[in-house]
């Protein structure tokens, strides 16, 4: 059995009782960054053995992990924050596990996109989650395609690329397109900017972007 365990994206209290129980009961925990995860594990007195499993070693380690799983081990996968596989490592291992007839379960829990979407004030009944845009190649063409999308759009963005994102969006989406920019969800300095693309650009030019961002953009109106 392999469990995908969502972990807090900010406040350490944002974890379920079931997640804590499973982390204590499994044979091994695979952590995206052991230096980050050890803080959570120590906070809750979890002494389960753990090792690193991230985008730079997942292809190398996956065969060994599958062998451990088919041999009877129960393993949990956690990322630095949020749900494994959502803009974090996890998909490759899940696919390999399923091919090896290993049972996979993902527990419900924290992920940044849903709180940002729901509190944005922008329609959340139908949406496209884009995660992180390509850093260079394909970024412009992806935005050109998204500019015509009628559903709400959800992006992840780093602080040093946030204003660049607005600069690229404004000519395609229009400066008056509504959006919400949610910063540091569930952390001490959580904040939300709600307004237009032009307004967001001006605001973050005056207030240096810091932390992690979720950008929720209104879909294009058809009438």
Secondary structure as GFF3:
##gff-version 3
##sequence-region A 1 223
A	DSSP	beta_strand	2	4	.	.	.	ID=ss1
A	DSSP	alpha_helix	17	25	.	.	.	ID=ss2
A	DSSP	beta_strand	28	31	.	.	.	ID=ss3
A	DSSP	alpha_helix	34	43	.	.	.	ID=ss4
A	DSSP	beta_strand	50	52	.	.	.	ID=ss5
A	DSSP	alpha_helix	58	70	.	.	.	ID=ss6
A	DSSP	beta_strand	75	78	.	.	.	ID=ss7
A	DSSP	alpha_helix	91	99	.	.	.	ID=ss8
A	DSSP	beta_strand	104	106	.	.	.	ID=ss9
A	DSSP	alpha_helix	112	119	.	.	.	ID=ss10
A	DSSP	beta_strand	127	132	.	.	.	ID=ss11
A	DSSP	alpha_helix	139	146	.	.	.	ID=ss12
A	DSSP	beta_strand	152	158	.	.	.	ID=ss13
A	DSSP	three_ten_helix	159	161	.	.	.	ID=ss14
A	DSSP	alpha_helix	162	173	.	.	.	ID=ss15
A	DSSP	beta_strand	178	183	.	.	.	ID=ss16
A	DSSP	beta_strand	191	196	.	.	.	ID=ss17
A	DSSP	alpha_helix	197	206	.	.	.	ID=ss18
A	DSSP	beta_strand	212	217	.	.	.	ID=ss19
###
